[in-house]
Amino acid sequence: MAFRLSDYALIGNARAAALVSKSGAVDWCCLPEFDSPSLFAALLDQERGGHFSISPVGKFSSEQRYIPDTNVVETLFETADGRARLTDAFTAQTEENKKLSLFPDHELLRIVEPTSGSLKFKLEYAPRTYYGKNTPCLYDRKKLGIHFAWKENIYTLLSTLDPEQIKIDRSTNSIATATFTLYPGERVVFSLTYNSQSPAVLPELKKTGVKRMQQTIRFWQNWSSLCTYKGRYHEEVKRSVLTLKLLTHAPSGAIIAAPTTSLPEKPGGERNWDYRYCWLRDASFTTRVLVRLGYTEEAHAYMNWILHATRLTRPALQVVYTVFGHASLKEKTLDWLSGYQNSKPVRVGNGADGQFQLDVYGEVLDAVYAYAPLVKRFDDDTRKFLLGLGNIICRSWNHPDNGIWEIRGAPAHHTHSKVMAWVGLDRLVKLSRKYNWEDAPVQKFSREAGRIRDTVEQHGYNQEIESYTYEFNGSSVDASLLTLPLVGYCEPTSPRMHSTTQTICRELLTNNLLYRYRNVPDGLRGEEGTFGICNFWLAEVLAKAGELDKAIKLFDTMLEHASPAGLLSEELDPHNGRLLGNYPQGFTHIGLINAALSINEVYQQKAQRYEYK
């Protein structure tokens, strides 16, 4: 059983996902959707959560990696008797291949084979429904696999082992086990399938199991080859965009924040949230990444989801939605789970759905502006909707809000929120001129944007500490201020922004890792780690300000703390570098991509100037 988040790699099929440990255990998996109740949740409770493990018997060492340019994971085992490889993936096929045969809704495919010597393996299959609360009764259907049903869902474990080798524990009927020895040239294929209706579709394994794994590898390699970026940190950018694809819900186009819930921001603390949903605050940075890397299909799908989901709550915007655009995410606690490293509570749902965050209006409009180069015109309904968002900003920008960090205390006048309100109006003015929207109140939007800027400069900047501040008329800073030059509000080299960046480094940086804020009442007990995307914001700002060496040092520090598979979580412990919070975190990988592109751009400009001289 692995204990560190860095011991896990993510697999998925753009609808569901699973975390596989380097010891060969699937310790987290929700089916059929990202936010469905878990089937395996040992990550949150080793005893009750359930798992699906394949590992050598006895003492072994292991390491984990992705097959290059794919989301297929290889776990390499070594024992005194030999070495072996476990390959894990959710099968993925092209639309053409799907038309050739019936296929289950989901298939988690696992193939184990020795690479030298002979190894004895043990299988343990212990599914638990509804986050470990229910223990299903397993049925041995011999060649038709180990079967159980929960509600309308049908789960089947198949393998190329002799059916007699897999035994169900008759005392509980809730766990299936097998031991088997493999020699060079042999392999065993396991397939866990999910079907939403009966009769279930069961894939063939002996003839086509390996073929489906090969098809999955080619699928990911073909998809990753679409990435147009070839500059500095190319491999890290590609891994991050592959991770974002795993967090994409293909049927809707939505992108979730993370595939997990309740992984703590501080072990033993209460800062444990469900991130299996879609936050509008990620919209502009995400859209920018998809467009800049050449993933136009994903950009179209993501924008269509944004416009669909936000229309469901129009004229107002909500902070967070489900992948299907549902607005209600009632938060509740699962008392029966002990939590990751005994960190309670374990939560599902998210209470942020009821907050007012002014910045989301700017995020959506900035995302539309970043997306605009891909479209010749927007339809009339979309135009009216976007202009309506501008009118809401004009009415609401001077109201207090919960801010980007979703503070669970009293609303306040957050400087970042006001700046994003300015961004929203600024983008609307530019969109109106680009598309000749004759009914757009451009003068009104421009005038109100000017008022917002004047207010920010008067109340959001503290002359005594020479810095923009976390909230109006305050004396503390937070990392969201680093986005001011990234969204075009100011230049990174402007006197006020330069001194703000210095203040943030002085106040929030520890061991080259950045906290999002310190000493800010947020309505919660305990502390948290340094915040992943904030480190990349800082690196990007420093690069744009001409401090390339500092930017690279911060960027490389983050890479040093990534998992062996190249994944990053929401936060990090600045003292030991351990990954904290939900994992992997899409927002962090979005920050990595944007920072890498900015560093590369400055690096290339510097190289050209040197060459010219």
ROVEXFI-533638 format. One record per residue (C-alpha): x, y, z. Coordinates in steps of 0.5 Angstrom, whole numbers, plus 500, padded with zeros to 3 digits. Each point is the difference from the previous one (the first is absolute). Layout:
residues N
XYZ ...
end
This chain:
residues 613
500500500 503507498 499506505 503506496 496503494 506500496 500492500 494501496 499501492 493501497 497496494 493502497 496500494 497508500 494497504 503497506 506499503 504496505 507501504 504494500 506499505 507498499 498494504 495498495 494502503 494504497 498503507 496506497 495499494 493503499 495497495 497501495 501508501 506504504 495502505 496493501 501496506 507497501 501492498 507500503 501506506 506497504 503506499 495503505 500494504 504494500 495495503 494502498 501504493 501494495 506498496 502496493 508498501 504496496 507499503 506495501 500496506 505502505 505505500 501504494 502507498 496504494 500506496 495504496 499503493 496502495 501497493 503506496 495505497 494496503 496499506 501493501 504498506 506495501 502497507 506497500 501495506 507496502 500495505 506495501 497495495 499505494 497506497 493501497 496506497 493502502 496504495 494504502 495504496 493501498 499498493 499505495 498499493 499505494 493501498 501495494 502494504 494501505 496499494 503493498 497497507 496500506 504503506 499501507 499507503 506500503 506495500 506500505 505496497 506497504 506496497 505496504 506497497 507498502 506503497 506496503 499494504 494497503 495504505 495498505 494505500 494501504 493503498 495503505 494503497 496503506 495505497 495504505 494504497 498507502 507503503 501493504 494500504 497494496 503493499 498497494 499493499 504497495 498494495 504495497 498499493 506496498 502502492 495506501 504503506 499502507 494504500 495505504 495505499 499506504 493504498 500500492 508499500 503494498 507498501 504495498 507497501 503496494 507497500 504495495 501496506 497493501 493502504 502495505 506504502 496506503 496499506 495503504 500501507 494496502 500503507 498507498 499499492 503507499 508498498 503496495 507498500 505496495 507498500 504498494 507500498 502503493 506498496 504504494 495500494 494499504 495505502 493501504 495505497 495503505 493504498 496503505 494503496 494504502 493500496 494504502 495495497 499493499 502496497 507502501 505500494 506496502 506501496 504494497 507500504 505494497 500502493 498508500 502502507 507502499 498503493 495505504 506502504 504501494 494504497 500504506 508502500 499502493 494504501 504504505 506501496 496502494 496505505 506503503 504501493 495505499 503505505 503506496 505502506 508498498 503504505 504500507 496495505 497497494 499493503 497503507 495504496 498494496 499496506 496506503 496500494 499493500 498500508 495506498 497495495 499495505 496505504 496502494 493497500 499498492 492500500 500507502 506503499 501502507 507500504 500498507 504503506 503493502 497493500 501499508 496503506 502501507 508500499 502504505 504507500 503498506 500493503 495500506 497506498 493502498 502503493 497494496 496502494 496496494 504503494 496495495 496506497 502506495 502507503 499506495 506503503 504495496 497502494 504506497 507496501 497494498 497502493 507504499 504494501 495496495 501505495 507501500 502493500 496498494 494496503 494504497 495494500 501500508 500508500 493500496 497494505 503504506 497507498 493496498 500497507 501507503 495503496 495495501 501499508 500508501 493500496 497496505 501505506 499506495 501506501 504498506 506496500 502494505 507499503 500492498 495496496 500492499 503497493 492501498 499507502 496498506 501506505 498497507 506496503 497499507 506499505 500494505 505496504 501492500 501499507 502492499 506502496 507501504 503505495 506500497 506500505 494500505 498507498 492501501 495502498 500497493 495504496 496499493 497506497 502507501 497506504 504505495 494499496 496505504 505505500 501507496 506501497 501506495 506498497 496494496 497505496 507503497 502492500 495498495 500507496 508499499 499493498 495502495 505505497 506495500 496495496 497506495 506498495 497494499 493502498 497505495 494502504 496499506 493498499 495506502 498496507 507499502 501508498 494502505 503495505 507503500 497507500 496498506 506498504 503507499 493503502 501496507 507502501 498507499 495499505 504496505 507501500 500505506 497494504 504496505 501493498 503493502 506501495 504495496 502496507 493499502 501503507 495497504 500506504 496507499 500502493 505506499 503505494 505495497 505504496 501494495 492500499 500507498 505499495 497494497 493504500 505505496 502495495 493498499 498507497 507501497 499493496 492502498 503506497 505497496 495494498 495506498 504503496 503494497 493497498 497507499 494499505 496506499 496499506 506499504 500506506 507501498 501507503 496498507 505494500 506504499 498505505 499495505 506497499 504506501 496501507 502493502 507502498 500506504 497497506 505494500 506505499 497504506 498495505 504494497 507502501 503502507 505505499 503499507 502493498 501501493 495495497 494498498 496497505 496494501 493504502 499507499 503505505 504494503 507499502 501492498 502497493 497494497 503496494 494501495 503507499 505497496 494499495 500508499 505500494 498493498 493502498 503507497 498505506 507502500 507499498 504495504 506506500 495505502 502504507 494497504 500493497 508500501 500502507 493495501 504494497 506502505 495500506 497494498 507496500 502503507 493498503 498494497 506496497 503494504 505496497 499502493 492498501 495505501 494501505 493503497 500504506 502500507 497503506 493501497 494498503 496495496 495497505 504493501 505497505 507498499 505501494 501498493 506499495 502504495 496501494 502497493 497505495 503506504 507497499 499500492 497507501 506503503 504496495 496503494 500507503 508500502 501498492 496505497 503505505 507498497 502496506 501494496 505496505 496501506 494498496 503493498 503499507 492500502 498496494 505495501 499499508 493498498 502495495 505497506 493499504 496497495 499492500 504496496 494499495 501508500 493502503 499505505 495501505 496507503 505501505 507498503 503500507 506505499 504497505 501493498 497501493 494495500 494501496 494502504 492501498 496497494 505496495 501501494 498507500 498503493 501507502 507499502 502497494 496505496 505505504 506496498 498500492 499508500 507501504 503495496 498504494 502507503 507498502 501497493 498506497 504504504 506495499 499500492 500508500 506500504 504495496 498504494 502507503 507496501 500497493 499507497 506503504 
end
